[in-house]
Amino acid sequence: MSFKQYLFSPQAGLQIWEIIFGLICWAIVASHPVLPWSPAWQFVMFVSVSSWCLTLIRFVICLAAVNDRVCPQLSWHKIELIFNGFSTLLYFIASCIAAAYTGGFSRLIAATVFAGLTTMVYVMHTALAFKDYKFDSVVDVSK
């Protein structure tokens, strides 16, 4: 898939929204001045920063089409499905934890909302990755 084809694909669009919402989520949490660094918020920060970094790396890899050239034998649809499914689960847990520990701070409520939005985008990306994986496995069987 070429640079332009991937950039305008639904997968790239979802990754861009994951990157934007994830960045806003962890930036809000990190900028909170009175935030007691409880284990709950440390988990939220871990999930949001690590998912953001890995999504950004995956986006650059797919945008540059390095995945097809470096490791063509790997099932990238399966990797995408596993990554997005795992990120969805972690973000859902982080959203629930964030909602439970907002303490009435408006910034933390905003961070919780963006964690929820990021979770929803990961759910959509997981569904799309599942569809692509199933299509990929049907094509492999027919070869």
Residue pairs with C-beta under 8 A, 6 or more apart in sequence:
1 9
1 62
1 65
1 68
2 65
3 63
3 64
3 65
6 12
6 62
6 63
6 65
7 63
10 128
11 62
11 80
11 125
11 128
11 129
11 132
12 59
12 62
12 63
14 121
14 124
14 125
14 128
15 55
15 58
15 59
15 62
15 125
16 59
17 121
18 51
18 52
18 55
18 87
18 118
18 121
18 122
18 125
19 52
19 55
19 56
19 59
21 114
21 117
21 118
21 121
22 48
22 51
22 52
22 55
22 114
22 118
23 52
24 114
25 44
25 48
25 111
25 114
25 115
25 118
26 45
26 48
26 49
26 52
28 107
28 108
28 110
28 111
28 114
29 35
29 41
29 44
29 45
29 48
29 98
29 108
29 111
30 45
31 107
32 105
32 107
32 108
32 111
34 105
35 41
35 105
35 108
38 101
40 97
40 98
40 100
40 101
41 98
41 101
43 93
43 94
43 97
44 94
44 97
44 98
44 111
44 115
47 90
47 91
47 93
47 94
48 91
48 94
48 115
48 118
51 87
51 90
51 91
51 118
51 122
54 83
54 87
55 87
58 80
58 83
61 67
67 74
67 76
68 76
75 133
75 136
77 129
77 132
77 133
77 135
77 136
78 133
78 136
80 129
80 132
80 133
81 126
81 129
81 130
81 132
81 133
84 122
84 125
84 126
84 129
85 126
85 129
87 122
88 119
88 122
88 123
88 125
88 126
91 115
91 118
91 119
91 122
92 119
94 115
95 112
95 115
95 116
95 119
98 108
98 111
98 112
98 115
99 112
101 108
102 108
102 109
102 112
